[in-house]
């Protein structure tokens, strides 16, 4: 588990795939940390320079669907731009998410990517507030 100012993320095993879970004092922070957990499936987060911003916008009828849309938008941007993201910022406007991801182009030597993430799934999907902390999680297909 990684921690930074009480924000953290973790992975959890799920058959051949990988679960990603973000924690935060707010729902936005939990979404940001879930995105960090997803990047950490691919590479060591410490190797990613967060220098180029990419805007992400999505909308969904509930928080769970919004988490899947957010992560899938990031996966799309990673695949089409050949990027890795290391820093994230999320804001909500009702059922709409406004996000920014900062990253850099993939450098195989520097980042040594372990896997390619194909998509975020509805498996083990949860966005809840429990014990005063938000949790955002799902399984990503690798």
C-alpha positions in Angstrom: 0.0 0.0 0.0 1.2 3.5 -0.7 0.4 6.4 1.5 0.7 10.2 1.2 -1.0 12.6 3.6 -3.6 10.0 4.6 -4.4 9.3 1.0 -3.6 5.9 -0.2 -4.3 3.1 -2.7 -3.8 -0.6 -2.9 -4.1 -3.5 -5.2 -6.1 -6.6 -4.5 -5.8 -9.9 -6.4 -8.7 -11.1 -8.6 -8.1 -14.3 -10.7 -6.0 -13.3 -13.7 -6.8 -9.5 -13.4 -6.0 -6.9 -10.7 -8.1 -5.0 -8.4 -7.4 -1.3 -7.8 -8.7 0.6 -4.7 -8.3 4.2 -3.8 -9.0 5.8 -0.4 -9.6 9.4 0.5 -11.2 12.0 2.8 -13.4 12.9 -0.2 -14.9 11.0 -3.1 -12.6 13.0 -5.4 -9.5 11.9 -3.6 -10.6 8.3 -3.7 -11.1 8.5 -7.5 -7.6 10.1 -7.8 -6.0 7.4 -5.7 -7.8 4.6 -7.7 -6.2 6.1 -10.8 -2.8 6.1 -9.1 -3.4 2.4 -8.2 -4.2 1.7 -11.8 -1.0 3.3 -13.0 0.9 1.3 -10.4 -0.3 -1.9 -12.0 1.7 -0.8 -15.1 4.8 0.8 -13.6 6.4 2.2 -10.5 4.7 5.5 -9.9 8.0 7.1 -8.9 9.3 6.8 -12.4 6.5 8.8 -14.0 7.1 12.6 -14.4 3.8 14.4 -14.2 4.5 17.2 -16.6 1.9 17.2 -19.4 -1.8 17.7 -18.5 -4.6 15.9 -20.2 -8.2 16.9 -19.4 -10.8 14.1 -18.8 -14.6 14.7 -18.7 -17.2 12.0 -18.2 -20.7 11.7 -16.9 -22.6 8.7 -15.5 -25.9 8.1 -13.6 -24.1 6.9 -10.4 -20.7 7.0 -8.6 -19.8 3.4 -9.6 -20.4 3.9 -13.3 -18.5 7.2 -13.0 -15.5 5.4 -11.6 -15.5 2.9 -14.4 -15.9 5.7 -17.0 -13.1 7.7 -15.4 -10.6 4.8 -15.3 -11.6 3.8 -18.9 -11.1 7.3 -20.2 -7.6 7.3 -18.6 -6.9 3.9 -20.2 -8.0 5.2 -23.5 -5.7 8.3 -23.2 -2.8 6.0 -22.1 -3.3 3.8 -25.1 -3.8 6.4 -27.8 -1.2 8.9 -26.5 1.2 6.2 -25.4 1.3 7.9 -22.0 1.6 7.1 -18.4 0.0 9.3 -15.8 1.3 9.9 -12.3 -0.8 12.7 -10.8 -4.6 13.2 -10.9 -7.1 15.8 -9.9 -10.8 15.2 -9.9 -13.8 17.6 -9.3 -17.5 16.7 -9.4 -20.4 18.7 -10.7 -23.4 16.5 -9.9 -23.1 13.4 -12.0 -20.3 14.9 -14.1 -16.6 14.4 -13.4 -14.0 17.0 -14.5 -10.5 15.6 -14.2 -6.9 16.3 -15.1 -4.2 13.7 -15.4 -0.5 14.7 -15.7 2.0 12.4 -17.2 4.6 11.8 -19.9 5.1 9.5 -22.9 6.0 5.9 -22.1 9.7 5.2 -22.2 10.2 1.4 -22.1 13.7 1.7 -20.6 12.6 4.2 -17.9 9.2 2.9 -17.0 9.6 -0.8 -17.7 5.9 -1.3 -18.2 4.8 -4.7 -16.7 1.4 -5.0 -18.4 -1.1 -3.2 -20.6 -4.4 -2.5 -19.0 -7.3 -3.3 -21.3 -10.1 -1.8 -19.3 -11.8 -1.1 -16.0 -14.6 -3.6 -15.3 -17.8 -3.8 -13.1 -16.2 -6.6 -11.1 -15.9 -5.8 -7.4 -17.1 -2.3 -8.2 -17.7 -0.1 -5.2 -17.8 3.6 -4.4 -18.7 4.1 -0.7 -18.1 6.2 2.3 -17.3 4.0 5.3 -15.8 5.0 8.7 -15.4 8.6 7.5 -13.3 7.6 4.5 -14.2 7.2 0.9 -13.3 4.0 -1.0 -13.4 3.7 -4.8 -12.5 0.3 -6.3 -12.9 -2.1 -9.2 -11.0 -4.8 -11.1 -9.0 -3.8 -14.2 -8.5 -6.3 -17.1 -4.8 -6.8 -17.8 
